[in-house]
């Protein structure tokens, strides 16, 4: 069980660092992916920590870490995802055009 916790925490750390670095470098696709991974892992971790904690000091610690660590990290990850998705949506690069499907009727009218 300890190994699973270490793997989960490592995944969260890699995802948060990846989201931060991708954001700093202006790599919107990578920021979107890493941010979404981080938010998902952090949400699952927070849920497991609170639900799995026995009553008493362990539960109080889980709530404390939820408020101080998990929720702010989840919000930050979602801000990165939102920012990256807006940047991709407004992008005029050829890669962004591949994502938007043009209906055949529109293509015929333009010709």
Secondary structure as UniProt FT lines:
FT   HELIX           2..25
FT   HELIX           28..52
FT   TURN            55..56
FT   HELIX           57..65
FT   HELIX           66..70
FT   HELIX           71..90
FT   HELIX           94..99
FT   HELIX           104..110
//
